[in-house]
């Protein structure tokens, strides 16, 4: 039996437009079908809403996800080498500064998103263990009657050295996670570390789970930055901290000109020579220019619900560390 003639409204969660089926008239509702001027405008708005950038190229939102995945799948094996070459090793200092600004306490539960090769995770574990060793040495100096065996046993208990701290590395790219796991095995990281395949825009974790959320050089590759920030807020415990290390806007005009010259004329060539991949590194350079400046990104973090949001520009603004709290 044929269903009665009816109307259907399809909501698009604020990104698209409500569509009314042909032949349906609602009292007081102006026609918004493509044949009308309003309909044409709405179609144009919907098209713009589903378009985004992939470097300097305009692509659909669905297409961007696949393209970014291919970039990191392609560069995964040479990712760490290229980071050293492109930044002349300075990326290591930036990441160390991120950990020093974090200053994690014993028992900290960290989520590192887009952290496939483990750079932040390994630094976190090293930081916690160094804290433990310093505390251990202070305690041992006050205990004069311990035997050699007792002292050695205290140093050999690896699980105790983390004091319950744990880091989860979450990345959408399998190849990046594969490289990270290999590095962890080679460098002897056995405890306090987990690897999870997941999307920054839809994290596979419960609410209020982590003390700290970090994302280093990853958020500019996300299709919907606002959704990633909202997810960061969701998975953090009340009082939890968000930390982002990302390329930003250079503040010194002279440095800016030199930086642009180096970025566009040298880095893609370096990518071709070392990683046999010009296009991926051309995208990475272009994606930096498309990312919001420090103050604009600060406002986006605040819009996601974070409070006490601050940022610190490093190396004349080539990168910045943004910090916020879930209060």
BAFILO-947943 format. One record per residue (C-alpha): x negated, y, z; residue number from 1. Coordinates in Angstrom, 3 decimals, padded with zeros to 6 digits. Layout:
{xx=X | yy=Y | zz=Z | seq=NUM}
...
***
This chain:
{xx=000.000 | yy=000.000 | zz=000.000 | seq=1}
{xx=-001.399 | yy=003.384 | zz=-000.942 | seq=2}
{xx=-002.371 | yy=005.593 | zz=001.943 | seq=3}
{xx=-000.555 | yy=008.912 | zz=002.265 | seq=4}
{xx=-002.304 | yy=011.881 | zz=000.750 | seq=5}
{xx=-004.605 | yy=013.240 | zz=003.425 | seq=6}
{xx=-007.392 | yy=015.720 | zz=004.068 | seq=7}
{xx=-010.931 | yy=014.874 | zz=005.206 | seq=8}
{xx=-013.427 | yy=017.277 | zz=006.722 | seq=9}
{xx=-017.044 | yy=016.202 | zz=006.774 | seq=10}
{xx=-019.174 | yy=018.088 | zz=009.330 | seq=11}
{xx=-022.854 | yy=018.265 | zz=008.616 | seq=12}
{xx=-024.167 | yy=019.083 | zz=012.117 | seq=13}
{xx=-024.750 | yy=022.725 | zz=011.378 | seq=14}
{xx=-027.087 | yy=022.159 | zz=008.419 | seq=15}
{xx=-024.553 | yy=021.808 | zz=005.636 | seq=16}
{xx=-020.972 | yy=022.880 | zz=005.083 | seq=17}
{xx=-017.529 | yy=021.423 | zz=005.748 | seq=18}
{xx=-016.001 | yy=019.947 | zz=002.638 | seq=19}
{xx=-012.289 | yy=019.698 | zz=001.930 | seq=20}
{xx=-011.000 | yy=016.999 | zz=-000.411 | seq=21}
{xx=-009.596 | yy=018.053 | zz=-003.787 | seq=22}
{xx=-005.873 | yy=018.549 | zz=-003.873 | seq=23}
{xx=-005.716 | yy=019.314 | zz=-000.170 | seq=24}
{xx=-004.447 | yy=022.708 | zz=000.961 | seq=25}
{xx=-004.631 | yy=023.818 | zz=004.554 | seq=26}
{xx=-002.665 | yy=026.915 | zz=005.579 | seq=27}
{xx=-004.879 | yy=029.993 | zz=005.642 | seq=28}
{xx=-007.921 | yy=028.128 | zz=004.242 | seq=29}
{xx=-009.493 | yy=029.758 | zz=001.227 | seq=30}
{xx=-010.603 | yy=027.408 | zz=-001.525 | seq=31}
{xx=-014.303 | yy=026.554 | zz=-001.208 | seq=32}
{xx=-014.723 | yy=024.217 | zz=-004.148 | seq=33}
{xx=-017.513 | yy=024.672 | zz=-006.681 | seq=34}
{xx=-015.127 | yy=026.339 | zz=-009.129 | seq=35}
{xx=-014.726 | yy=029.325 | zz=-006.837 | seq=36}
{xx=-017.372 | yy=031.975 | zz=-006.069 | seq=37}
{xx=-017.342 | yy=030.967 | zz=-002.399 | seq=38}
{xx=-017.840 | yy=027.339 | zz=-003.356 | seq=39}
{xx=-020.831 | yy=028.248 | zz=-005.513 | seq=40}
{xx=-022.376 | yy=030.181 | zz=-002.634 | seq=41}
{xx=-021.829 | yy=027.284 | zz=-000.238 | seq=42}
{xx=-023.418 | yy=024.839 | zz=-002.662 | seq=43}
{xx=-026.404 | yy=027.154 | zz=-002.977 | seq=44}
{xx=-026.693 | yy=027.372 | zz=000.821 | seq=45}
{xx=-026.496 | yy=023.594 | zz=001.147 | seq=46}
{xx=-029.232 | yy=023.184 | zz=-001.447 | seq=47}
{xx=-031.494 | yy=025.622 | zz=000.391 | seq=48}
{xx=-030.729 | yy=023.933 | zz=003.707 | seq=49}
{xx=-031.900 | yy=020.554 | zz=002.407 | seq=50}
{xx=-035.064 | yy=021.913 | zz=000.810 | seq=51}
{xx=-038.355 | yy=022.337 | zz=002.610 | seq=52}
{xx=-042.007 | yy=022.784 | zz=001.823 | seq=53}
{xx=-044.718 | yy=020.232 | zz=001.184 | seq=54}
{xx=-047.716 | yy=022.494 | zz=001.249 | seq=55}
{xx=-046.878 | yy=025.194 | zz=-001.308 | seq=56}
{xx=-044.503 | yy=022.863 | zz=-003.160 | seq=57}
{xx=-040.732 | yy=022.975 | zz=-002.602 | seq=58}
{xx=-039.261 | yy=019.506 | zz=-002.090 | seq=59}
{xx=-036.163 | yy=017.927 | zz=-000.575 | seq=60}
{xx=-036.261 | yy=017.086 | zz=003.125 | seq=61}
{xx=-036.034 | yy=013.364 | zz=002.349 | seq=62}
{xx=-038.883 | yy=013.620 | zz=-000.140 | seq=63}
{xx=-041.188 | yy=015.421 | zz=002.294 | seq=64}
{xx=-041.140 | yy=012.578 | zz=004.813 | seq=65}
{xx=-042.316 | yy=010.110 | zz=002.195 | seq=66}
{xx=-044.976 | yy=012.422 | zz=000.834 | seq=67}
{xx=-046.435 | yy=013.138 | zz=004.284 | seq=68}
{xx=-046.450 | yy=009.423 | zz=005.041 | seq=69}
{xx=-048.410 | yy=008.760 | zz=001.843 | seq=70}
{xx=-050.932 | yy=011.480 | zz=002.727 | seq=71}
{xx=-051.828 | yy=009.940 | zz=006.072 | seq=72}
{xx=-051.669 | yy=006.405 | zz=004.741 | seq=73}
{xx=-054.224 | yy=007.484 | zz=002.139 | seq=74}
{xx=-056.596 | yy=009.333 | zz=004.491 | seq=75}
{xx=-056.329 | yy=007.068 | zz=007.568 | seq=76}
{xx=-059.647 | yy=005.251 | zz=007.091 | seq=77}
{xx=-061.599 | yy=008.471 | zz=006.585 | seq=78}
{xx=-059.493 | yy=010.629 | zz=008.903 | seq=79}
{xx=-061.992 | yy=010.916 | zz=011.756 | seq=80}
{xx=-064.983 | yy=011.396 | zz=009.457 | seq=81}
{xx=-063.180 | yy=014.126 | zz=007.549 | seq=82}
{xx=-062.174 | yy=015.877 | zz=010.776 | seq=83}
{xx=-065.843 | yy=016.085 | zz=011.733 | seq=84}
{xx=-066.874 | yy=017.271 | zz=008.281 | seq=85}
{xx=-064.087 | yy=019.817 | zz=007.783 | seq=86}
{xx=-064.408 | yy=021.425 | zz=011.215 | seq=87}
{xx=-068.177 | yy=020.918 | zz=011.545 | seq=88}
{xx=-067.354 | yy=018.968 | zz=014.709 | seq=89}
{xx=-065.510 | yy=021.850 | zz=016.369 | seq=90}
{xx=-062.265 | yy=019.836 | zz=016.509 | seq=91}
{xx=-063.875 | yy=017.851 | zz=019.325 | seq=92}
{xx=-064.268 | yy=021.007 | zz=021.409 | seq=93}
{xx=-060.659 | yy=022.036 | zz=020.698 | seq=94}
{xx=-059.404 | yy=018.632 | zz=021.857 | seq=95}
{xx=-061.585 | yy=018.731 | zz=024.966 | seq=96}
{xx=-060.101 | yy=022.147 | zz=025.776 | seq=97}
{xx=-056.606 | yy=020.685 | zz=025.406 | seq=98}
{xx=-057.424 | yy=018.103 | zz=028.094 | seq=99}
{xx=-058.990 | yy=020.688 | zz=030.366 | seq=100}
{xx=-055.877 | yy=022.847 | zz=030.056 | seq=101}
{xx=-053.725 | yy=019.794 | zz=030.790 | seq=102}
{xx=-055.772 | yy=018.862 | zz=033.869 | seq=103}
{xx=-053.843 | yy=015.594 | zz=034.381 | seq=104}
{xx=-053.433 | yy=014.249 | zz=037.875 | seq=105}
{xx=-053.754 | yy=010.587 | zz=038.963 | seq=106}
{xx=-050.667 | yy=008.655 | zz=037.892 | seq=107}
{xx=-049.841 | yy=010.956 | zz=034.955 | seq=108}
{xx=-047.646 | yy=009.391 | zz=032.271 | seq=109}
{xx=-048.646 | yy=010.917 | zz=028.932 | seq=110}
{xx=-046.923 | yy=010.692 | zz=025.558 | seq=111}
{xx=-049.227 | yy=011.635 | zz=022.668 | seq=112}
{xx=-047.179 | yy=012.074 | zz=019.492 | seq=113}
{xx=-048.788 | yy=011.911 | zz=016.039 | seq=114}
{xx=-051.875 | yy=010.657 | zz=017.843 | seq=115}
{xx=-052.538 | yy=007.626 | zz=015.639 | seq=116}
{xx=-056.336 | yy=007.453 | zz=015.795 | seq=117}
{xx=-056.366 | yy=007.938 | zz=019.564 | seq=118}
{xx=-058.512 | yy=011.056 | zz=019.987 | seq=119}
{xx=-056.282 | yy=012.638 | zz=022.655 | seq=120}
{xx=-055.428 | yy=009.320 | zz=024.321 | seq=121}
{xx=-059.073 | yy=008.340 | zz=024.756 | seq=122}
{xx=-059.941 | yy=011.760 | zz=026.139 | seq=123}
{xx=-057.064 | yy=011.463 | zz=028.591 | seq=124}
{xx=-058.259 | yy=008.079 | zz=029.853 | seq=125}
{xx=-061.837 | yy=009.348 | zz=030.111 | seq=126}
{xx=-060.662 | yy=012.403 | zz=032.046 | seq=127}
{xx=-058.671 | yy=010.333 | zz=034.556 | seq=128}
{xx=-061.537 | yy=007.866 | zz=035.026 | seq=129}
{xx=-064.052 | yy=010.697 | zz=035.516 | seq=130}
{xx=-061.780 | yy=012.177 | zz=038.183 | seq=131}
{xx=-061.627 | yy=008.794 | zz=039.883 | seq=132}
{xx=-065.407 | yy=008.334 | zz=039.784 | seq=133}
{xx=-066.021 | yy=011.750 | zz=041.326 | seq=134}
{xx=-063.551 | yy=010.977 | zz=044.113 | seq=135}
{xx=-065.082 | yy=007.524 | zz=044.557 | seq=136}
{xx=-068.587 | yy=008.924 | zz=044.922 | seq=137}
{xx=-067.429 | yy=011.395 | zz=047.537 | seq=138}
{xx=-065.785 | yy=008.586 | zz=049.511 | seq=139}
{xx=-068.798 | yy=006.277 | zz=049.226 | seq=140}
{xx=-071.114 | yy=008.963 | zz=050.543 | seq=141}
{xx=-069.029 | yy=009.095 | zz=053.727 | seq=142}
{xx=-069.073 | yy=005.290 | zz=054.173 | seq=143}
{xx=-072.613 | yy=004.413 | zz=055.172 | seq=144}
{xx=-072.052 | yy=000.800 | zz=056.240 | seq=145}
{xx=-070.765 | yy=-000.709 | zz=052.979 | seq=146}
{xx=-072.656 | yy=-003.664 | zz=051.500 | seq=147}
{xx=-073.967 | yy=-003.659 | zz=047.932 | seq=148}
{xx=-071.251 | yy=-006.162 | zz=046.947 | seq=149}
{xx=-068.510 | yy=-003.909 | zz=048.321 | seq=150}
{xx=-069.880 | yy=-000.894 | zz=046.469 | seq=151}
{xx=-070.188 | yy=-002.855 | zz=043.197 | seq=152}
{xx=-066.621 | yy=-004.160 | zz=043.524 | seq=153}
{xx=-065.258 | yy=-000.646 | zz=043.855 | seq=154}
{xx=-066.984 | yy=000.382 | zz=040.622 | seq=155}
{xx=-065.834 | yy=-002.695 | zz=038.700 | seq=156}
{xx=-062.089 | yy=-002.358 | zz=039.306 | seq=157}
{xx=-061.015 | yy=-000.800 | zz=035.996 | seq=158}
{xx=-057.276 | yy=-000.679 | zz=036.687 | seq=159}
{xx=-057.801 | yy=001.237 | zz=039.924 | seq=160}
{xx=-059.889 | yy=003.791 | zz=038.036 | seq=161}
{xx=-056.729 | yy=004.976 | zz=036.226 | seq=162}
{xx=-054.703 | yy=005.347 | zz=039.444 | seq=163}
{xx=-051.529 | yy=004.325 | zz=037.628 | seq=164}
{xx=-052.052 | yy=006.764 | zz=034.759 | seq=165}
{xx=-050.851 | yy=005.614 | zz=031.360 | seq=166}
{xx=-050.769 | yy=007.005 | zz=027.822 | seq=167}
{xx=-048.440 | yy=006.035 | zz=024.992 | seq=168}
{xx=-049.613 | yy=006.901 | zz=021.484 | seq=169}
{xx=-046.642 | yy=007.352 | zz=019.172 | seq=170}
{xx=-047.121 | yy=007.764 | zz=015.430 | seq=171}
{xx=-044.872 | yy=007.278 | zz=012.414 | seq=172}
{xx=-047.715 | yy=005.946 | zz=010.278 | seq=173}
{xx=-048.725 | yy=002.289 | zz=010.592 | seq=174}
{xx=-052.151 | yy=002.828 | zz=009.045 | seq=175}
{xx=-053.050 | yy=005.558 | zz=011.518 | seq=176}
{xx=-051.994 | yy=003.342 | zz=014.432 | seq=177}
{xx=-054.027 | yy=000.482 | zz=013.000 | seq=178}
{xx=-057.151 | yy=002.662 | zz=012.979 | seq=179}
{xx=-056.418 | yy=003.781 | zz=016.536 | seq=180}
{xx=-056.108 | yy=000.221 | zz=017.818 | seq=181}
{xx=-059.383 | yy=-000.758 | zz=016.156 | seq=182}
{xx=-061.139 | yy=002.209 | zz=017.775 | seq=183}
{xx=-059.673 | yy=001.311 | zz=021.175 | seq=184}
{xx=-061.011 | yy=-002.242 | zz=020.924 | seq=185}
{xx=-064.425 | yy=-001.089 | zz=019.694 | seq=186}
{xx=-064.753 | yy=001.487 | zz=022.478 | seq=187}
{xx=-063.518 | yy=-000.822 | zz=025.233 | seq=188}
{xx=-060.162 | yy=000.754 | zz=026.101 | seq=189}
{xx=-058.130 | yy=-002.160 | zz=027.451 | seq=190}
{xx=-055.753 | yy=-000.806 | zz=030.082 | seq=191}
{xx=-053.472 | yy=002.174 | zz=030.503 | seq=192}
{xx=-052.827 | yy=002.466 | zz=026.772 | seq=193}
{xx=-049.937 | yy=001.518 | zz=024.465 | seq=194}
{xx=-049.278 | yy=002.056 | zz=020.751 | seq=195}
{xx=-045.753 | yy=002.697 | zz=019.472 | seq=196}
{xx=-044.469 | yy=003.200 | zz=015.938 | seq=197}
{xx=-042.008 | yy=006.075 | zz=016.097 | seq=198}
{xx=-040.700 | yy=009.301 | zz=014.593 | seq=199}
{xx=-041.335 | yy=012.623 | zz=016.381 | seq=200}
{xx=-037.818 | yy=013.721 | zz=015.398 | seq=201}
{xx=-036.194 | yy=010.651 | zz=016.976 | seq=202}
{xx=-038.465 | yy=009.292 | zz=019.702 | seq=203}
{xx=-037.806 | yy=005.692 | zz=020.819 | seq=204}
{xx=-037.980 | yy=006.559 | zz=024.535 | seq=205}
{xx=-035.519 | yy=007.221 | zz=027.351 | seq=206}
{xx=-034.786 | yy=010.670 | zz=028.719 | seq=207}
{xx=-037.002 | yy=012.108 | zz=031.489 | seq=208}
{xx=-039.749 | yy=009.519 | zz=031.051 | seq=209}
{xx=-043.101 | yy=011.344 | zz=030.711 | seq=210}
{xx=-045.056 | yy=013.891 | zz=032.734 | seq=211}
{xx=-046.864 | yy=015.373 | zz=029.740 | seq=212}
{xx=-046.175 | yy=015.463 | zz=025.994 | seq=213}
{xx=-049.021 | yy=016.295 | zz=023.612 | seq=214}
{xx=-049.141 | yy=016.697 | zz=019.863 | seq=215}
{xx=-052.420 | yy=017.666 | zz=018.194 | seq=216}
{xx=-052.539 | yy=018.694 | zz=014.534 | seq=217}
{xx=-049.296 | yy=016.859 | zz=013.882 | seq=218}
{xx=-046.275 | yy=019.082 | zz=014.343 | seq=219}
{xx=-046.811 | yy=021.083 | zz=011.145 | seq=220}
{xx=-046.274 | yy=017.834 | zz=009.195 | seq=221}
{xx=-042.845 | yy=017.237 | zz=010.736 | seq=222}
{xx=-039.884 | yy=017.989 | zz=008.480 | seq=223}
{xx=-037.719 | yy=019.510 | zz=011.234 | seq=224}
{xx=-039.980 | yy=021.133 | zz=013.823 | seq=225}
{xx=-036.992 | yy=022.198 | zz=015.921 | seq=226}
{xx=-035.834 | yy=018.585 | zz=016.273 | seq=227}
{xx=-039.314 | yy=017.415 | zz=017.280 | seq=228}
{xx=-039.431 | yy=020.111 | zz=019.965 | seq=229}
{xx=-035.985 | yy=019.115 | zz=021.250 | seq=230}
{xx=-037.105 | yy=015.494 | zz=021.433 | seq=231}
{xx=-040.222 | yy=016.542 | zz=023.349 | seq=232}
{xx=-037.998 | yy=018.341 | zz=025.843 | seq=233}
{xx=-035.680 | yy=015.335 | zz=026.153 | seq=234}
{xx=-038.340 | yy=012.742 | zz=026.990 | seq=235}
{xx=-040.195 | yy=014.905 | zz=029.507 | seq=236}
{xx=-039.359 | yy=014.645 | zz=033.198 | seq=237}
{xx=-038.123 | yy=017.789 | zz=034.964 | seq=238}
{xx=-041.322 | yy=019.719 | zz=035.662 | seq=239}
{xx=-043.018 | yy=018.013 | zz=032.702 | seq=240}
{xx=-045.357 | yy=019.877 | zz=030.398 | seq=241}
{xx=-045.457 | yy=020.289 | zz=026.620 | seq=242}
{xx=-048.856 | yy=020.934 | zz=025.007 | seq=243}
{xx=-049.448 | yy=021.469 | zz=021.312 | seq=244}
{xx=-052.797 | yy=021.948 | zz=019.585 | seq=245}
{xx=-052.258 | yy=023.153 | zz=016.034 | seq=246}
{xx=-053.755 | yy=025.298 | zz=013.304 | seq=247}
{xx=-052.449 | yy=028.828 | zz=013.518 | seq=248}
{xx=-052.871 | yy=032.349 | zz=012.182 | seq=249}
{xx=-056.375 | yy=033.817 | zz=012.078 | seq=250}
{xx=-056.460 | yy=037.194 | zz=013.795 | seq=251}
{xx=-059.779 | yy=038.547 | zz=012.484 | seq=252}
{xx=-059.524 | yy=039.843 | zz=008.850 | seq=253}
{xx=-063.135 | yy=038.982 | zz=007.978 | seq=254}
{xx=-062.860 | yy=035.501 | zz=009.481 | seq=255}
{xx=-059.532 | yy=035.084 | zz=007.655 | seq=256}
{xx=-061.113 | yy=035.755 | zz=004.241 | seq=257}
{xx=-064.012 | yy=033.395 | zz=004.904 | seq=258}
{xx=-061.653 | yy=030.765 | zz=006.292 | seq=259}
{xx=-059.417 | yy=030.925 | zz=003.191 | seq=260}
{xx=-062.418 | yy=030.638 | zz=000.911 | seq=261}
{xx=-063.722 | yy=027.623 | zz=002.814 | seq=262}
{xx=-060.280 | yy=026.000 | zz=003.071 | seq=263}
{xx=-059.288 | yy=026.217 | zz=-000.584 | seq=264}
{xx=-062.682 | yy=025.951 | zz=-002.292 | seq=265}
{xx=-064.565 | yy=023.498 | zz=-000.070 | seq=266}
{xx=-062.197 | yy=021.228 | zz=001.862 | seq=267}
{xx=-060.386 | yy=019.658 | zz=-001.154 | seq=268}
{xx=-063.759 | yy=019.011 | zz=-002.808 | seq=269}
{xx=-064.965 | yy=017.430 | zz=000.431 | seq=270}
{xx=-061.841 | yy=015.274 | zz=000.478 | seq=271}
{xx=-062.526 | yy=014.088 | zz=-003.056 | seq=272}
{xx=-066.190 | yy=013.276 | zz=-002.347 | seq=273}
{xx=-065.724 | yy=011.565 | zz=001.029 | seq=274}
{xx=-062.174 | yy=010.180 | zz=000.960 | seq=275}
{xx=-061.631 | yy=010.057 | zz=-002.831 | seq=276}
{xx=-058.476 | yy=012.099 | zz=-002.291 | seq=277}
{xx=-058.321 | yy=015.713 | zz=-003.460 | seq=278}
{xx=-054.521 | yy=016.070 | zz=-003.321 | seq=279}
{xx=-054.079 | yy=015.007 | zz=000.297 | seq=280}
{xx=-056.592 | yy=017.547 | zz=001.546 | seq=281}
{xx=-055.154 | yy=020.232 | zz=-000.701 | seq=282}
{xx=-051.816 | yy=019.560 | zz=001.013 | seq=283}
{xx=-053.389 | yy=019.711 | zz=004.478 | seq=284}
{xx=-054.903 | yy=023.117 | zz=003.697 | seq=285}
{xx=-051.630 | yy=024.428 | zz=002.284 | seq=286}
{xx=-049.575 | yy=023.064 | zz=005.199 | seq=287}
{xx=-051.635 | yy=025.167 | zz=007.602 | seq=288}
{xx=-050.576 | yy=028.339 | zz=005.775 | seq=289}
{xx=-046.920 | yy=027.336 | zz=005.973 | seq=290}
{xx=-046.950 | yy=026.811 | zz=009.741 | seq=291}
{xx=-045.484 | yy=029.584 | zz=011.929 | seq=292}
{xx=-047.833 | yy=032.101 | zz=013.559 | seq=293}
{xx=-048.511 | yy=031.946 | zz=017.296 | seq=294}
{xx=-045.695 | yy=034.204 | zz=018.477 | seq=295}
{xx=-043.076 | yy=032.687 | zz=016.151 | seq=296}
{xx=-043.957 | yy=029.161 | zz=017.244 | seq=297}
{xx=-043.765 | yy=030.291 | zz=020.883 | seq=298}
{xx=-040.179 | yy=031.407 | zz=020.250 | seq=299}
{xx=-039.338 | yy=028.046 | zz=018.653 | seq=300}
{xx=-040.634 | yy=026.245 | zz=021.751 | seq=301}
{xx=-038.494 | yy=028.491 | zz=023.956 | seq=302}
{xx=-035.451 | yy=027.812 | zz=021.745 | seq=303}
{xx=-035.934 | yy=024.082 | zz=022.421 | seq=304}
{xx=-035.406 | yy=024.738 | zz=026.141 | seq=305}
{xx=-038.960 | yy=025.118 | zz=027.434 | seq=306}
{xx=-039.856 | yy=027.807 | zz=029.928 | seq=307}
{xx=-043.055 | yy=029.620 | zz=030.931 | seq=308}
{xx=-044.237 | yy=029.239 | zz=027.320 | seq=309}
{xx=-047.704 | yy=030.615 | zz=026.633 | seq=310}
{xx=-050.365 | yy=030.208 | zz=023.983 | seq=311}
{xx=-054.111 | yy=030.560 | zz=023.723 | seq=312}
{xx=-055.799 | yy=031.271 | zz=020.393 | seq=313}
{xx=-059.136 | yy=029.547 | zz=019.812 | seq=314}
{xx=-061.875 | yy=030.346 | zz=017.286 | seq=315}
{xx=-060.309 | yy=033.650 | zz=016.156 | seq=316}
{xx=-056.886 | yy=032.018 | zz=015.876 | seq=317}
{xx=-057.868 | yy=029.170 | zz=013.565 | seq=318}
{xx=-056.111 | yy=026.983 | zz=016.116 | seq=319}
{xx=-053.918 | yy=027.661 | zz=019.125 | seq=320}
{xx=-052.838 | yy=025.734 | zz=022.199 | seq=321}
{xx=-049.172 | yy=026.280 | zz=023.099 | seq=322}
{xx=-047.907 | yy=025.267 | zz=026.522 | seq=323}
{xx=-044.394 | yy=025.067 | zz=027.988 | seq=324}
{xx=-042.588 | yy=023.442 | zz=030.899 | seq=325}
{xx=-039.290 | yy=021.626 | zz=031.291 | seq=326}
{xx=-037.829 | yy=023.347 | zz=034.351 | seq=327}
***
